[in-house]
C-alpha cells in the first residue's frame, strides 16, 4: 500500500487489512511485527552495503592517480 500511486489500490488494501485484523487480530499483529522486523533488517543491511561501497571508492580514489584511472561515481 505504501508508495502506490493509485487511490483505488490504497482503499482496497485498507479494506483487506481491516478484514484480516477483524478475522484474527493476534495473527495480524504477529505478521505485522515480523514484517517490520524484516524491513528494519533489510534497511540495516542496505546501509552496511552502501558504507562498504563508500569505503571501497575512497580506497580506490586514494590509491589512484588522475592520469592512471578515472573514478566514476
PQR file of N, CA, C, O and H, with PARSE charges and radii, in Angstrom:
ATOM      1  N   UNK A   1       0.828  -1.186   0.000 -0.4000 1.5000
ATOM      2  CA  UNK A   1       0.000   0.000   0.000 -0.0000 2.0000
ATOM      3  C   UNK A   1       0.873   1.250   0.000  0.5500 1.7000
ATOM      4  O   UNK A   1       0.524   2.254  -0.620 -0.5500 1.4000
ATOM      5  N   UNK A   2       1.988   1.189   0.683 -0.4000 1.5000
ATOM      6  CA  UNK A   2       2.843   2.367   0.773 -0.0000 2.0000
ATOM      7  C   UNK A   2       3.456   2.673  -0.579  0.5500 1.7000
ATOM      8  O   UNK A   2       4.018   1.795  -1.234 -0.5500 1.4000
ATOM      9  H   UNK A   2       2.272   0.372   1.186  0.4000 1.0000
ATOM     10  N   UNK A   3       3.344   3.903  -0.981 -0.4000 1.5000
ATOM     11  CA  UNK A   3       4.007   4.337  -2.191 -0.0000 2.0000
ATOM     12  C   UNK A   3       3.261   4.027  -3.471  0.5500 1.7000
ATOM     13  O   UNK A   3       3.760   4.355  -4.548 -0.5500 1.4000
ATOM     14  H   UNK A   3       2.888   4.616  -0.449  0.4000 1.0000
ATOM     15  N   UNK A   4       2.103   3.420  -3.411 -0.4000 1.5000
ATOM     16  CA  UNK A   4       1.387   3.143  -4.653 -0.0000 2.0000
ATOM     17  C   UNK A   4       0.655   4.399  -5.087  0.5500 1.7000
ATOM     18  O   UNK A   4       0.116   5.138  -4.263 -0.5500 1.4000
ATOM     19  H   UNK A   4       1.698   3.154  -2.537  0.4000 1.0000
ATOM     20  N   UNK A   5       0.643   4.629  -6.380 -0.4000 1.5000
ATOM     21  CA  UNK A   5       0.079   5.863  -6.919 -0.0000 2.0000
ATOM     22  C   UNK A   5      -1.439   5.828  -7.029  0.5500 1.7000
ATOM     23  O   UNK A   5      -2.067   6.886  -7.062 -0.5500 1.4000
ATOM     24  H   UNK A   5       1.081   4.028  -7.049  0.4000 1.0000
ATOM     25  N   UNK A   6      -2.044   4.658  -7.086 -0.4000 1.5000
ATOM     26  CA  UNK A   6      -3.476   4.545  -7.349 -0.0000 2.0000
ATOM     27  C   UNK A   6      -4.270   4.560  -6.043  0.5500 1.7000
ATOM     28  O   UNK A   6      -4.022   3.756  -5.145 -0.5500 1.4000
ATOM     29  H   UNK A   6      -1.534   3.799  -7.059  0.4000 1.0000
ATOM     30  N   UNK A   7      -5.222   5.480  -5.951 -0.4000 1.5000
ATOM     31  CA  UNK A   7      -6.041   5.606  -4.746 -0.0000 2.0000
ATOM     32  C   UNK A   7      -6.935   4.392  -4.544  0.5500 1.7000
ATOM     33  O   UNK A   7      -7.213   4.020  -3.404 -0.5500 1.4000
ATOM     34  H   UNK A   7      -5.424   6.133  -6.681  0.4000 1.0000
ATOM     35  N   UNK A   8      -7.394   3.762  -5.632 -0.4000 1.5000
ATOM     36  CA  UNK A   8      -8.234   2.575  -5.504 -0.0000 2.0000
ATOM     37  C   UNK A   8      -7.448   1.446  -4.828  0.5500 1.7000
ATOM     38  O   UNK A   8      -8.002   0.704  -4.016 -0.5500 1.4000
ATOM     39  H   UNK A   8      -7.168   4.064  -6.558  0.4000 1.0000
ATOM     40  N   UNK A   9      -6.177   1.318  -5.159 -0.4000 1.5000
ATOM     41  CA  UNK A   9      -5.329   0.299  -4.531 -0.0000 2.0000
ATOM     42  C   UNK A   9      -5.211   0.577  -3.042  0.5500 1.7000
ATOM     43  O   UNK A   9      -5.256  -0.348  -2.230 -0.5500 1.4000
ATOM     44  H   UNK A   9      -5.727   1.921  -5.818  0.4000 1.0000
ATOM     45  N   UNK A  10      -5.059   1.838  -2.681 -0.4000 1.5000
ATOM     46  CA  UNK A  10      -4.983   2.202  -1.258 -0.0000 2.0000
ATOM     47  C   UNK A  10      -6.259   1.784  -0.527  0.5500 1.7000
ATOM     48  O   UNK A  10      -6.201   1.199   0.555 -0.5500 1.4000
ATOM     49  H   UNK A  10      -5.022   2.589  -3.340  0.4000 1.0000
ATOM     50  N   UNK A  11      -7.409   2.089  -1.129 -0.4000 1.5000
ATOM     51  CA  UNK A  11      -8.681   1.760  -0.500 -0.0000 2.0000
ATOM     52  C   UNK A  11      -8.889   0.265  -0.366  0.5500 1.7000
ATOM     53  O   UNK A  11      -9.304  -0.214   0.690 -0.5500 1.4000
ATOM     54  H   UNK A  11      -7.455   2.564  -2.008  0.4000 1.0000
ATOM     55  N   UNK A  12      -8.603  -0.477  -1.428 -0.4000 1.5000
ATOM     56  CA  UNK A  12      -8.774  -1.929  -1.388 -0.0000 2.0000
ATOM     57  C   UNK A  12      -7.832  -2.568  -0.376  0.5500 1.7000
ATOM     58  O   UNK A  12      -8.221  -3.466   0.370 -0.5500 1.4000
ATOM     59  H   UNK A  12      -8.266  -0.087  -2.285  0.4000 1.0000
ATOM     60  N   UNK A  13      -6.601  -2.100  -0.360 -0.4000 1.5000
ATOM     61  CA  UNK A  13      -5.623  -2.645   0.579 -0.0000 2.0000
ATOM     62  C   UNK A  13      -6.047  -2.371   2.015  0.5500 1.7000
ATOM     63  O   UNK A  13      -5.919  -3.228   2.888 -0.5500 1.4000
ATOM     64  H   UNK A  13      -6.284  -1.371  -0.966  0.4000 1.0000
ATOM     65  N   UNK A  14      -6.543  -1.190   2.241 -0.4000 1.5000
ATOM     66  CA  UNK A  14      -7.015  -0.838   3.581 -0.0000 2.0000
ATOM     67  C   UNK A  14      -8.173  -1.746   3.998  0.5500 1.7000
ATOM     68  O   UNK A  14      -8.237  -2.183   5.146 -0.5500 1.4000
ATOM     69  H   UNK A  14      -6.647  -0.493   1.531  0.4000 1.0000
ATOM     70  N   UNK A  15      -9.076  -2.026   3.076 -0.4000 1.5000
ATOM     71  CA  UNK A  15     -10.206  -2.916   3.383 -0.0000 2.0000
ATOM     72  C   UNK A  15      -9.731  -4.330   3.698  0.5500 1.7000
ATOM     73  O   UNK A  15     -10.228  -4.952   4.638 -0.5500 1.4000
ATOM     74  H   UNK A  15      -9.024  -1.670   2.143  0.4000 1.0000
ATOM     75  N   UNK A  16      -8.785  -4.841   2.932 -0.4000 1.5000
ATOM     76  CA  UNK A  16      -8.263  -6.190   3.162 -0.0000 2.0000
ATOM     77  C   UNK A  16      -7.551  -6.254   4.510  0.5500 1.7000
ATOM     78  O   UNK A  16      -7.715  -7.219   5.257 -0.5500 1.4000
ATOM     79  H   UNK A  16      -8.382  -4.336   2.170  0.4000 1.0000
ATOM     80  N   UNK A  17      -6.758  -5.225   4.822 -0.4000 1.5000
ATOM     81  CA  UNK A  17      -6.077  -5.200   6.125 -0.0000 2.0000
ATOM     82  C   UNK A  17      -7.087  -5.228   7.266  0.5500 1.7000
ATOM     83  O   UNK A  17      -6.898  -5.935   8.256 -0.5500 1.4000
ATOM     84  H   UNK A  17      -6.625  -4.442   4.215  0.4000 1.0000
ATOM     85  N   UNK A  18      -8.166  -4.452   7.122 -0.4000 1.5000
ATOM     86  CA  UNK A  18      -9.201  -4.417   8.161 -0.0000 2.0000
ATOM     87  C   UNK A  18      -9.871  -5.782   8.294  0.5500 1.7000
ATOM     88  O   UNK A  18     -10.154  -6.225   9.407 -0.5500 1.4000
ATOM     89  H   UNK A  18      -8.321  -3.877   6.318  0.4000 1.0000
ATOM     90  N   UNK A  19     -10.128  -6.452   7.170 -0.4000 1.5000
ATOM     91  CA  UNK A  19     -10.732  -7.783   7.218 -0.0000 2.0000
ATOM     92  C   UNK A  19      -9.816  -8.768   7.950  0.5500 1.7000
ATOM     93  O   UNK A  19     -10.278  -9.533   8.797 -0.5500 1.4000
ATOM     94  H   UNK A  19      -9.898  -6.092   6.265  0.4000 1.0000
ATOM     95  N   UNK A  20      -8.518  -8.750   7.625 -0.4000 1.5000
ATOM     96  CA  UNK A  20      -7.571  -9.635   8.299 -0.0000 2.0000
ATOM     97  C   UNK A  20      -7.504  -9.327   9.791  0.5500 1.7000
ATOM     98  O   UNK A  20      -7.460 -10.238  10.617 -0.5500 1.4000
ATOM     99  H   UNK A  20      -8.143  -8.128   6.937  0.4000 1.0000
ATOM    100  N   UNK A  21      -7.496  -8.065  10.124 -0.4000 1.5000
ATOM    101  CA  UNK A  21      -7.445  -7.663  11.524 -0.0000 2.0000
ATOM    102  C   UNK A  21      -8.686  -8.142  12.274  0.5500 1.7000
ATOM    103  O   UNK A  21      -8.590  -8.599  13.413 -0.5500 1.4000
ATOM    104  H   UNK A  21      -7.531  -7.325   9.452  0.4000 1.0000
ATOM    105  N   UNK A  22      -9.847  -8.036  11.633 -0.4000 1.5000
ATOM    106  CA  UNK A  22     -11.095  -8.484  12.264 -0.0000 2.0000
ATOM    107  C   UNK A  22     -11.147 -10.002  12.411  0.5500 1.7000
ATOM    108  O   UNK A  22     -11.706 -10.510  13.383 -0.5500 1.4000
ATOM    109  H   UNK A  22      -9.925  -7.665  10.708  0.4000 1.0000
ATOM    110  N   UNK A  23     -10.567 -10.732  11.448 -0.4000 1.5000
ATOM    111  CA  UNK A  23     -10.613 -12.199  11.484 -0.0000 2.0000
ATOM    112  C   UNK A  23      -9.760 -12.767  12.619  0.5500 1.7000
ATOM    113  O   UNK A  23     -10.206 -13.634  13.371 -0.5500 1.4000
ATOM    114  H   UNK A  23     -10.113 -10.319  10.659  0.4000 1.0000
ATOM    115  N   UNK A  24      -8.529 -12.265  12.731 -0.4000 1.5000
ATOM    116  CA  UNK A  24      -7.607 -12.798  13.752 -0.0000 2.0000
ATOM    117  C   UNK A  24      -6.599 -11.707  14.085  0.5500 1.7000
ATOM    118  O   UNK A  24      -5.540 -11.613  13.465 -0.5500 1.4000
ATOM    119  H   UNK A  24      -8.168 -11.561  12.120  0.4000 1.0000
ATOM    120  N   UNK A  25      -6.935 -10.901  15.055 -0.4000 1.5000
ATOM    121  CA  UNK A  25      -6.104  -9.741  15.376 -0.0000 2.0000
ATOM    122  C   UNK A  25      -4.730 -10.148  15.902  0.5500 1.7000
ATOM    123  O   UNK A  25      -3.740  -9.466  15.634 -0.5500 1.4000
ATOM    124  H   UNK A  25      -7.795 -10.977  15.560  0.4000 1.0000
ATOM    125  N   UNK A  26      -4.656 -11.258  16.653 -0.4000 1.5000
ATOM    126  CA  UNK A  26      -3.360 -11.707  17.177 -0.0000 2.0000
ATOM    127  C   UNK A  26      -2.425 -12.116  16.045  0.5500 1.7000
ATOM    128  O   UNK A  26      -1.256 -11.732  16.031 -0.5500 1.4000
ATOM    129  H   UNK A  26      -5.460 -11.812  16.871  0.4000 1.0000
ATOM    130  N   UNK A  27      -2.934 -12.886  15.108 -0.4000 1.5000
ATOM    131  CA  UNK A  27      -2.131 -13.307  13.960 -0.0000 2.0000
ATOM    132  C   UNK A  27      -1.725 -12.104  13.117  0.5500 1.7000
ATOM    133  O   UNK A  27      -0.589 -12.018  12.653 -0.5500 1.4000
ATOM    134  H   UNK A  27      -3.884 -13.198  15.119  0.4000 1.0000
ATOM    135  N   UNK A  28      -2.659 -11.176  12.924 -0.4000 1.5000
ATOM    136  CA  UNK A  28      -2.355  -9.979  12.149 -0.0000 2.0000
ATOM    137  C   UNK A  28      -1.224  -9.194  12.794  0.5500 1.7000
ATOM    138  O   UNK A  28      -0.290  -8.778  12.108 -0.5500 1.4000
ATOM    139  H   UNK A  28      -3.582 -11.246  13.301  0.4000 1.0000
ATOM    140  N   UNK A  29      -1.295  -8.989  14.099 -0.4000 1.5000
ATOM    141  CA  UNK A  29      -0.262  -8.244  14.813 -0.0000 2.0000
ATOM    142  C   UNK A  29       1.090  -8.959  14.740  0.5500 1.7000
ATOM    143  O   UNK A  29       2.129  -8.318  14.584 -0.5500 1.4000
ATOM    144  H   UNK A  29      -2.054  -9.327  14.656  0.4000 1.0000
ATOM    145  N   UNK A  30       1.069 -10.291  14.854 -0.4000 1.5000
ATOM    146  CA  UNK A  30       2.302 -11.069  14.767 -0.0000 2.0000
ATOM    147  C   UNK A  30       2.941 -10.918  13.376  0.5500 1.7000
ATOM    148  O   UNK A  30       4.148 -10.713  13.251 -0.5500 1.4000
ATOM    149  H   UNK A  30       0.224 -10.812  14.981  0.4000 1.0000
ATOM    150  N   UNK A  31       2.111 -11.025  12.350 -0.4000 1.5000
ATOM    151  CA  UNK A  31       2.617 -10.876  10.976 -0.0000 2.0000
ATOM    152  C   UNK A  31       3.142  -9.465  10.726  0.5500 1.7000
ATOM    153  O   UNK A  31       4.171  -9.280  10.076 -0.5500 1.4000
ATOM    154  H   UNK A  31       1.130 -11.191  12.451  0.4000 1.0000
ATOM    155  N   UNK A  32       2.435  -8.488  11.241 -0.4000 1.5000
ATOM    156  CA  UNK A  32       2.875  -7.109  11.074 -0.0000 2.0000
ATOM    157  C   UNK A  32       4.210  -6.876  11.774  0.5500 1.7000
ATOM    158  O   UNK A  32       5.076  -6.183  11.239 -0.5500 1.4000
ATOM    159  H   UNK A  32       1.599  -8.638  11.769  0.4000 1.0000
ATOM    160  N   UNK A  33       4.383  -7.442  12.958 -0.4000 1.5000
ATOM    161  CA  UNK A  33       5.639  -7.298  13.693 -0.0000 2.0000
ATOM    162  C   UNK A  33       6.780  -7.970  12.938  0.5500 1.7000
ATOM    163  O   UNK A  33       7.878  -7.419  12.853 -0.5500 1.4000
ATOM    164  H   UNK A  33       3.679  -8.004  13.393  0.4000 1.0000
ATOM    165  N   UNK A  34       6.527  -9.153  12.391 -0.4000 1.5000
ATOM    166  CA  UNK A  34       7.551  -9.848  11.597 -0.0000 2.0000
ATOM    167  C   UNK A  34       7.933  -9.026  10.371  0.5500 1.7000
ATOM    168  O   UNK A  34       9.108  -8.941  10.014 -0.5500 1.4000
ATOM    169  H   UNK A  34       5.635  -9.600  12.459  0.4000 1.0000
ATOM    170  N   UNK A  35       6.946  -8.429   9.738 -0.4000 1.5000
ATOM    171  CA  UNK A  35       7.209  -7.593   8.569 -0.0000 2.0000
ATOM    172  C   UNK A  35       8.083  -6.401   8.942  0.5500 1.7000
ATOM    173  O   UNK A  35       9.043  -6.089   8.237 -0.5500 1.4000
ATOM    174  H   UNK A  35       5.991  -8.498  10.028  0.4000 1.0000
ATOM    175  N   UNK A  36       7.758  -5.742  10.036 -0.4000 1.5000
ATOM    176  CA  UNK A  36       8.537  -4.579  10.466 -0.0000 2.0000
ATOM    177  C   UNK A  36       9.970  -4.970  10.810  0.5500 1.7000
ATOM    178  O   UNK A  36      10.906  -4.226  10.516 -0.5500 1.4000
ATOM    179  H   UNK A  36       6.978  -5.996  10.609  0.4000 1.0000
ATOM    180  N   UNK A  37      10.145  -6.132  11.430 -0.4000 1.5000
ATOM    181  CA  UNK A  37      11.493  -6.609  11.752 -0.0000 2.0000
ATOM    182  C   UNK A  37      12.294  -6.898  10.480  0.5500 1.7000
ATOM    183  O   UNK A  37      13.474  -6.558  10.392 -0.5500 1.4000
ATOM    184  H   UNK A  37       9.385  -6.736  11.669  0.4000 1.0000
ATOM    185  N   UNK A  38      11.649  -7.524   9.503 -0.4000 1.5000
ATOM    186  CA  UNK A  38      12.331  -7.816   8.233 -0.0000 2.0000
ATOM    187  C   UNK A  38      12.705  -6.522   7.508  0.5500 1.7000
ATOM    188  O   UNK A  38      13.787  -6.419   6.930 -0.5500 1.4000
ATOM    189  H   UNK A  38      10.690  -7.801   9.575  0.4000 1.0000
ATOM    190  N   UNK A  39      11.816  -5.550   7.542 -0.4000 1.5000
ATOM    191  CA  UNK A  39      12.105  -4.259   6.910 -0.0000 2.0000
ATOM    192  C   UNK A  39      13.295  -3.573   7.579  0.5500 1.7000
ATOM    193  O   UNK A  39      14.162  -3.026   6.898 -0.5500 1.4000
ATOM    194  H   UNK A  39      10.937  -5.633   8.012  0.4000 1.0000
ATOM    195  N   UNK A  40      13.334  -3.601   8.889 -0.4000 1.5000
ATOM    196  CA  UNK A  40      14.439  -2.981   9.623 -0.0000 2.0000
ATOM    197  C   UNK A  40      15.752  -3.692   9.321  0.5500 1.7000
ATOM    198  O   UNK A  40      16.790  -3.052   9.154 -0.5500 1.4000
ATOM    199  H   UNK A  40      12.630  -4.046   9.442  0.4000 1.0000
ATOM    200  N   UNK A  41      15.700  -5.013   9.253 -0.4000 1.5000
ATOM    201  CA  UNK A  41      16.891  -5.794   8.943 -0.0000 2.0000
ATOM    202  C   UNK A  41      17.389  -5.483   7.526  0.5500 1.7000
ATOM    203  O   UNK A  41      18.591  -5.331   7.306 -0.5500 1.4000
ATOM    204  H   UNK A  41      14.856  -5.533   9.389  0.4000 1.0000
ATOM    205  N   UNK A  42      16.474  -5.392   6.586 -0.4000 1.5000
ATOM    206  CA  UNK A  42      16.837  -5.081   5.199 -0.0000 2.0000
ATOM    207  C   UNK A  42      17.431  -3.676   5.092  0.5500 1.7000
ATOM    208  O   UNK A  42      18.376  -3.451   4.336 -0.5500 1.4000
ATOM    209  H   UNK A  42      15.498  -5.516   6.765  0.4000 1.0000
ATOM    210  N   UNK A  43      16.875  -2.743   5.847 -0.4000 1.5000
ATOM    211  CA  UNK A  43      17.391  -1.372   5.826 -0.0000 2.0000
ATOM    212  C   UNK A  43      18.809  -1.324   6.392  0.5500 1.7000
ATOM    213  O   UNK A  43      19.678  -0.652   5.837 -0.5500 1.4000
ATOM    214  H   UNK A  43      16.107  -2.926   6.461  0.4000 1.0000
ATOM    215  N   UNK A  44      19.039  -2.030   7.487 -0.4000 1.5000
ATOM    216  CA  UNK A  44      20.373  -2.072   8.093 -0.0000 2.0000
ATOM    217  C   UNK A  44      21.374  -2.722   7.142  0.5500 1.7000
ATOM    218  O   UNK A  44      22.513  -2.269   7.034 -0.5500 1.4000
ATOM    219  H   UNK A  44      18.333  -2.576   7.938  0.4000 1.0000
ATOM    220  N   UNK A  45      20.954  -3.774   6.459 -0.4000 1.5000
ATOM    221  CA  UNK A  45      21.828  -4.452   5.505 -0.0000 2.0000
ATOM    222  C   UNK A  45      22.168  -3.515   4.339  0.5500 1.7000
ATOM    223  O   UNK A  45      23.312  -3.481   3.885 -0.5500 1.4000
ATOM    224  H   UNK A  45      20.028  -4.141   6.547  0.4000 1.0000
ATOM    225  N   UNK A  46      21.198  -2.771   3.863 -0.4000 1.5000
ATOM    226  CA  UNK A  46      21.437  -1.821   2.765 -0.0000 2.0000
ATOM    227  C   UNK A  46      22.396  -0.723   3.206  0.5500 1.7000
ATOM    228  O   UNK A  46      23.259  -0.310   2.431 -0.5500 1.4000
ATOM    229  H   UNK A  46      20.269  -2.799   4.231  0.4000 1.0000
ATOM    230  N   UNK A  47      22.259  -0.246   4.434 -0.4000 1.5000
ATOM    231  CA  UNK A  47      23.161   0.779   4.944 -0.0000 2.0000
ATOM    232  C   UNK A  47      24.595   0.256   5.039  0.5500 1.7000
ATOM    233  O   UNK A  47      25.543   0.969   4.711 -0.5500 1.4000
ATOM    234  H   UNK A  47      21.558  -0.581   5.064  0.4000 1.0000
ATOM    235  N   UNK A  48      24.750  -0.998   5.490 -0.4000 1.5000
ATOM    236  CA  UNK A  48      26.089  -1.608   5.553 -0.0000 2.0000
ATOM    237  C   UNK A  48      26.681  -1.753   4.147  0.5500 1.7000
ATOM    238  O   UNK A  48      27.873  -1.520   3.942 -0.5500 1.4000
ATOM    239  H   UNK A  48      23.980  -1.578   5.757  0.4000 1.0000
ATOM    240  N   UNK A  49      25.851  -2.136   3.194 -0.4000 1.5000
ATOM    241  CA  UNK A  49      26.312  -2.290   1.813 -0.0000 2.0000
ATOM    242  C   UNK A  49      26.765  -0.955   1.240  0.5500 1.7000
ATOM    243  O   UNK A  49      27.808  -0.876   0.590 -0.5500 1.4000
ATOM    244  H   UNK A  49      24.883  -2.326   3.360  0.4000 1.0000
ATOM    245  N   UNK A  50      25.989   0.088   1.476 -0.4000 1.5000
ATOM    246  CA  UNK A  50      26.356   1.421   0.995 -0.0000 2.0000
ATOM    247  C   UNK A  50      27.657   1.898   1.628  0.5500 1.7000
ATOM    248  O   UNK A  50      28.498   2.486   0.948 -0.5500 1.4000
ATOM    249  H   UNK A  50      25.142   0.024   2.004  0.4000 1.0000
ATOM    250  N   UNK A  51      27.829   1.650   2.921 -0.4000 1.5000
ATOM    251  CA  UNK A  51      29.047   2.036   3.617 -0.0000 2.0000
ATOM    252  C   UNK A  51      30.251   1.305   3.043  0.5500 1.7000
ATOM    253  O   UNK A  51      31.313   1.899   2.858 -0.5500 1.4000
ATOM    254  H   UNK A  51      27.146   1.172   3.473  0.4000 1.0000
ATOM    255  N   UNK A  52      30.087   0.024   2.764 -0.4000 1.5000
ATOM    256  CA  UNK A  52      31.182  -0.758   2.179 -0.0000 2.0000
ATOM    257  C   UNK A  52      31.580  -0.192   0.816  0.5500 1.7000
ATOM    258  O   UNK A  52      32.769  -0.103   0.511 -0.5500 1.4000
ATOM    259  H   UNK A  52      29.224  -0.458   2.915  0.4000 1.0000
ATOM    260  N   UNK A  53      30.609   0.188   0.002 -0.4000 1.5000
ATOM    261  CA  UNK A  53      30.916   0.772  -1.309 -0.0000 2.0000
ATOM    262  C   UNK A  53      31.635   2.111  -1.160  0.5500 1.7000
ATOM    263  O   UNK A  53      32.584   2.395  -1.891 -0.5500 1.4000
ATOM    264  H   UNK A  53      29.643   0.116   0.250  0.4000 1.0000
ATOM    265  N   UNK A  54      31.175   2.939  -0.205 -0.4000 1.5000
ATOM    266  CA  UNK A  54      31.838   4.235   0.002 -0.0000 2.0000
ATOM    267  C   UNK A  54      33.283   4.039   0.430  0.5500 1.7000
ATOM    268  O   UNK A  54      34.171   4.761  -0.025 -0.5500 1.4000
ATOM    269  H   UNK A  54      30.404   2.708   0.389  0.4000 1.0000
ATOM    270  N   UNK A  55      33.523   3.062   1.307 -0.4000 1.5000
ATOM    271  CA  UNK A  55      34.897   2.777   1.739 -0.0000 2.0000
ATOM    272  C   UNK A  55      35.738   2.298   0.563  0.5500 1.7000
ATOM    273  O   UNK A  55      36.881   2.726   0.404 -0.5500 1.4000
ATOM    274  H   UNK A  55      32.802   2.476   1.677  0.4000 1.0000
ATOM    275  N   UNK A  56      35.190   1.427  -0.249 -0.4000 1.5000
ATOM    276  CA  UNK A  56      35.910   0.914  -1.408 -0.0000 2.0000
ATOM    277  C   UNK A  56      36.234   2.038  -2.389  0.5500 1.7000
ATOM    278  O   UNK A  56      37.351   2.115  -2.900 -0.5500 1.4000
ATOM    279  H   UNK A  56      34.262   1.080  -0.119  0.4000 1.0000
ATOM    280  N   UNK A  57      35.266   2.904  -2.652 -0.4000 1.5000
ATOM    281  CA  UNK A  57      35.502   4.029  -3.552 -0.0000 2.0000
ATOM    282  C   UNK A  57      36.568   4.968  -2.997  0.5500 1.7000
ATOM    283  O   UNK A  57      37.402   5.471  -3.750 -0.5500 1.4000
ATOM    284  H   UNK A  57      34.359   2.842  -2.237  0.4000 1.0000
ATOM    285  N   UNK A  58      36.548   5.206  -1.693 -0.4000 1.5000
ATOM    286  CA  UNK A  58      37.541   6.078  -1.074 -0.0000 2.0000
ATOM    287  C   UNK A  58      38.931   5.461  -1.166  0.5500 1.7000
ATOM    288  O   UNK A  58      39.911   6.165  -1.410 -0.5500 1.4000
ATOM    289  H   UNK A  58      35.871   4.797  -1.082  0.4000 1.0000
ATOM    290  N   UNK A  59      39.017   4.150  -0.970 -0.4000 1.5000
ATOM    291  CA  UNK A  59      40.311   3.473  -1.058 -0.0000 2.0000
ATOM    292  C   UNK A  59      40.856   3.534  -2.477  0.5500 1.7000
ATOM    293  O   UNK A  59      42.051   3.761  -2.670 -0.5500 1.4000
ATOM    294  H   UNK A  59      38.221   3.578  -0.771  0.4000 1.0000
ATOM    295  N   UNK A  60      40.015   3.338  -3.453 -0.4000 1.5000
ATOM    296  CA  UNK A  60      40.439   3.409  -4.856 -0.0000 2.0000
ATOM    297  C   UNK A  60      40.872   4.825  -5.200  0.5500 1.7000
ATOM    298  O   UNK A  60      41.887   5.028  -5.865 -0.5500 1.4000
ATOM    299  H   UNK A  60      39.045   3.154  -3.296  0.4000 1.0000
ATOM    300  N   UNK A  61      40.099   5.801  -4.743 -0.4000 1.5000
ATOM    301  CA  UNK A  61      40.431   7.193  -5.030 -0.0000 2.0000
ATOM    302  C   UNK A  61      41.761   7.583  -4.395  0.5500 1.7000
ATOM    303  O   UNK A  61      42.531   8.343  -4.983 -0.5500 1.4000
ATOM    304  H   UNK A  61      39.274   5.636  -4.202  0.4000 1.0000
ATOM    305  N   UNK A  62      42.034   7.072  -3.208 -0.4000 1.5000
ATOM    306  CA  UNK A  62      43.273   7.413  -2.509 -0.0000 2.0000
ATOM    307  C   UNK A  62      44.493   6.793  -3.186  0.5500 1.7000
ATOM    308  O   UNK A  62      45.578   7.374  -3.149 -0.5500 1.4000
ATOM    309  H   UNK A  62      41.409   6.455  -2.730  0.4000 1.0000
ATOM    310  N   UNK A  63      44.332   5.629  -3.798 -0.4000 1.5000
ATOM    311  CA  UNK A  63      45.471   4.929  -4.391 -0.0000 2.0000
ATOM    312  C   UNK A  63      45.684   5.246  -5.871  0.5500 1.7000
ATOM    313  O   UNK A  63      46.743   4.952  -6.426 -0.5500 1.4000
ATOM    314  H   UNK A  63      43.451   5.157  -3.827  0.4000 1.0000
ATOM    315  N   UNK A  64      44.707   5.826  -6.487 -0.4000 1.5000
ATOM    316  CA  UNK A  64      44.846   6.062  -7.930 -0.0000 2.0000
ATOM    317  C   UNK A  64      45.322   7.492  -8.194  0.5500 1.7000
ATOM    318  O   UNK A  64      45.083   8.407  -7.406 -0.5500 1.4000
ATOM    319  H   UNK A  64      43.847   6.065  -6.036  0.4000 1.0000
ATOM    320  N   UNK A  65      45.981   7.645  -9.294 -0.4000 1.5000
ATOM    321  CA  UNK A  65      46.359   8.994  -9.712 -0.0000 2.0000
ATOM    322  C   UNK A  65      45.431   9.421 -10.822  0.5500 1.7000
ATOM    323  O   UNK A  65      44.804   8.579 -11.464 -0.5500 1.4000
ATOM    324  H   UNK A  65      46.175   6.902  -9.934  0.4000 1.0000
ATOM    325  N   UNK A  66      45.333  10.700 -11.058 -0.4000 1.5000
ATOM    326  CA  UNK A  66      44.398  11.239 -12.030 -0.0000 2.0000
ATOM    327  C   UNK A  66      44.685  10.756 -13.435  0.5500 1.7000
ATOM    328  O   UNK A  66      43.758  10.607 -14.231 -0.5500 1.4000
ATOM    329  H   UNK A  66      45.843  11.384 -10.536  0.4000 1.0000
ATOM    330  N   UNK A  67      45.945  10.505 -13.766 -0.4000 1.5000
ATOM    331  CA  UNK A  67      46.264  10.092 -15.137 -0.0000 2.0000
ATOM    332  C   UNK A  67      46.140   8.583 -15.348  0.5500 1.7000
ATOM    333  O   UNK A  67      46.038   8.135 -16.490 -0.5500 1.4000
ATOM    334  H   UNK A  67      46.699  10.626 -13.119  0.4000 1.0000
ATOM    335  N   UNK A  68      46.145   7.795 -14.278 -0.4000 1.5000
ATOM    336  CA  UNK A  68      46.068   6.343 -14.426 -0.0000 2.0000
ATOM    337  C   UNK A  68      44.625   5.836 -14.514  0.5500 1.7000
ATOM    338  O   UNK A  68      44.313   4.987 -15.349 -0.5500 1.4000
ATOM    339  H   UNK A  68      46.227   8.160 -13.350  0.4000 1.0000
ATOM    340  N   UNK A  69      43.751   6.358 -13.654 -0.4000 1.5000
ATOM    341  CA  UNK A  69      42.375   5.860 -13.594 -0.0000 2.0000
ATOM    342  C   UNK A  69      41.408   7.012 -13.504  0.5500 1.7000
ATOM    343  O   UNK A  69      41.754   8.125 -13.109 -0.5500 1.4000
ATOM    344  H   UNK A  69      44.005   7.048 -12.976  0.4000 1.0000
ATOM    345  N   UNK A  70      40.186   6.707 -13.882 -0.4000 1.5000
ATOM    346  CA  UNK A  70      39.088   7.658 -13.722 -0.0000 2.0000
ATOM    347  C   UNK A  70      38.060   6.993 -12.843  0.5500 1.7000
ATOM    348  O   UNK A  70      37.576   5.910 -13.171 -0.5500 1.4000
ATOM    349  H   UNK A  70      39.905   5.802 -14.202  0.4000 1.0000
ATOM    350  N   UNK A  71      37.707   7.627 -11.710 -0.4000 1.5000
ATOM    351  CA  UNK A  71      36.722   7.098 -10.790 -0.0000 2.0000
ATOM    352  C   UNK A  71      35.359   7.615 -11.209  0.5500 1.7000
ATOM    353  O   UNK A  71      35.144   8.824 -11.296 -0.5500 1.4000
ATOM    354  H   UNK A  71      38.101   8.507 -11.443  0.4000 1.0000
ATOM    355  N   UNK A  72      34.437   6.694 -11.468 -0.4000 1.5000
ATOM    356  CA  UNK A  72      33.078   7.055 -11.860 -0.0000 2.0000
ATOM    357  C   UNK A  72      32.166   6.744 -10.697  0.5500 1.7000
ATOM    358  O   UNK A  72      32.123   5.607 -10.228 -0.5500 1.4000
ATOM    359  H   UNK A  72      34.612   5.712 -11.397  0.4000 1.0000
ATOM    360  N   UNK A  73      31.436   7.737 -10.227 -0.4000 1.5000
ATOM    361  CA  UNK A  73      30.541   7.543  -9.077 -0.0000 2.0000
ATOM    362  C   UNK A  73      29.170   7.118  -9.540  0.5500 1.7000
ATOM    363  O   UNK A  73      28.279   6.907  -8.718 -0.5500 1.4000
ATOM    364  H   UNK A  73      31.471   8.661 -10.608  0.4000 1.0000
TER
END
